Amino acid sequence: MVWTKLPATIINKIWGKMVEVNEENFQKEVLEKSKEKPVLVDFWAEWCMPCLMLGPTLEKLEKKYNGKFILAKINVDQNQALASRYRIMSIPNVKLFKGGKEVDGFVGALPESEIVNFLEKNGCISIILP
């Protein structure tokens, strides 16, 4: 089977790969999908160093927790209307959507442990201690 010929949605399910979101697919990829499972939206830009530091951490956690939440990324330079709608004043800015609505968020490149706490607090993941 040739992976590149599979639809992106199937590849994303297999690899736990994040979804790039824009103004055209926001309704489907964030609001609609958040009715099935939490969607963590990373508002970022290519020139933002803290964004470039946070991105790999979010992607690592998405893979580690194997589909417990969907990671979506929105480039604010290319999607200014979405950035404005969600009051993005500084980046990185991460918003959590559940049930079709924004429920929580954080600003800045938090350490992995704080992001895990954020996800657990919001019911996206469960941490089972030995």
C-alpha positions in Angstrom: 0.0 0.0 0.0 1.3 3.4 -0.9 0.8 5.8 2.0 0.8 9.0 -0.1 -2.3 7.8 -2.0 -4.4 7.4 1.2 -6.7 10.3 2.1 -5.2 12.7 4.7 -7.9 11.8 7.2 -6.8 8.2 7.1 -3.2 9.0 7.4 -4.0 11.3 10.4 -5.8 8.5 12.2 -2.9 6.1 11.6 -0.1 8.5 12.6 -2.0 10.8 15.0 -0.9 13.7 12.8 -2.1 17.2 13.4 -4.6 18.9 11.1 -3.9 22.2 9.4 -7.0 24.4 9.7 -8.0 27.5 7.8 -11.1 29.6 7.4 -12.7 27.2 4.9 -12.4 24.0 7.0 -12.6 25.4 10.6 -16.3 24.6 11.0 -15.7 20.9 10.0 -12.2 20.3 11.4 -12.7 22.1 14.8 -16.3 22.8 15.7 -17.9 19.7 14.3 -15.1 17.3 15.3 -15.0 18.7 18.8 -18.5 17.2 19.3 -16.9 13.8 19.0 -13.6 14.4 20.8 -11.7 17.4 22.2 -9.8 19.6 19.6 -6.7 21.5 20.8 -6.1 24.4 18.4 -2.7 26.0 18.2 -2.7 29.5 16.9 0.8 30.1 15.6 3.0 31.9 13.0 6.2 30.9 11.2 8.2 33.8 12.6 7.2 33.1 16.3 10.1 31.4 18.1 8.0 30.3 21.1 5.4 28.9 18.6 8.2 26.8 17.0 9.2 25.5 20.4 5.6 24.7 21.5 4.5 22.9 18.2 6.7 19.8 18.6 5.6 19.4 22.2 1.9 19.5 21.3 2.6 17.0 18.4 4.5 14.7 20.8 1.6 14.7 23.3 -1.0 14.1 20.5 1.0 10.9 19.5 1.6 9.9 23.1 -2.1 10.0 24.0 -3.0 8.2 20.8 -6.1 10.0 19.6 -7.5 11.2 22.9 -7.7 14.7 21.4 -7.2 16.2 17.9 -4.4 18.7 17.4 -5.2 21.5 14.9 -2.9 24.3 13.9 -3.9 27.7 12.5 -1.4 30.0 11.0 -2.5 33.5 12.2 -0.8 35.3 9.3 -2.8 33.3 6.8 -6.1 33.2 8.8 -6.5 36.7 10.3 -10.2 36.5 10.5 -10.1 33.4 12.7 -7.4 35.0 14.8 -9.6 38.0 15.3 -12.8 35.9 16.0 -11.0 34.1 18.8 -9.3 37.3 20.2 -5.8 36.1 19.5 -3.6 39.0 20.8 -0.4 37.1 21.3 1.0 33.8 20.2 1.4 30.9 20.8 -2.2 30.8 21.9 -3.9 27.4 22.4 -7.6 27.0 22.6 -9.5 23.8 23.6 -12.8 23.1 21.9 -15.4 20.6 23.2 -19.0 20.2 22.1 -18.6 22.7 19.4 -17.5 25.5 21.8 -14.2 27.0 23.1 -13.9 25.8 26.7 -10.4 26.7 27.8 -7.0 27.8 26.6 -3.5 29.1 27.4 -1.0 31.5 26.1 2.7 30.9 25.8 5.1 28.0 25.3 4.3 26.1 28.4 6.4 23.1 29.5 5.2 19.7 28.7 4.2 18.9 32.3 1.9 22.0 32.4 0.3 21.1 29.1 -0.4 17.5 30.4 -2.0 19.1 33.5 -4.1 21.3 31.3 -5.3 18.3 29.2 -6.0 16.3 32.3 -7.9 19.1 34.0 -10.1 19.5 30.9 -10.8 15.7 30.7 -8.9 15.1 27.5 -6.5 12.6 29.1 -6.3 10.5 32.2 -3.0 10.1 34.1 -2.8 6.8 36.0 -0.1 6.9 38.6 1.6 3.6 39.6 
